[in-house]
Amino acid sequence: MAKMITEECINCGACEADCPNEAISQGDSVYLIDWEKCTECVGHFDSPKCLEVCPVDGVIIPNPAHVESKEQLQAKYAKMN
């Protein structure tokens, strides 16, 4: 499932720079993840890079509005590349 960023985001920008799909951008008050581009780094890394670099625990969470299996994320990655 795609990720999303909660209101607890401190706007450090670490996640944006490390997203291989360029799915993260700065919003008005917090960074945003474009669910159509987010593959949870499937095709690039073993785990979501944004979670690794975010300095605040629990800010990047699964997006319940966009539930996708690993196979669906892999297909999305293949379609984008």
HELIX and SHEET records of a PDB file:
HELIX    1   1 ALA A   14  ASP A   18  1                                   5    
HELIX    2   2 LYS A   49  VAL A   53  1                                   5    
HELIX    3   3 LYS A   70  MET A   80  1                                  11    
SHEET    1   A 2 LYS A   3  ILE A   5  0                                        
SHEET    2   A 2 ILE A  60  PRO A  62 -1                                        
SHEET    1   B 2 ILE A  24  GLN A  26  0                                        
SHEET    2   B 2 TYR A  31  ILE A  33 -1                                        
END                                                                             
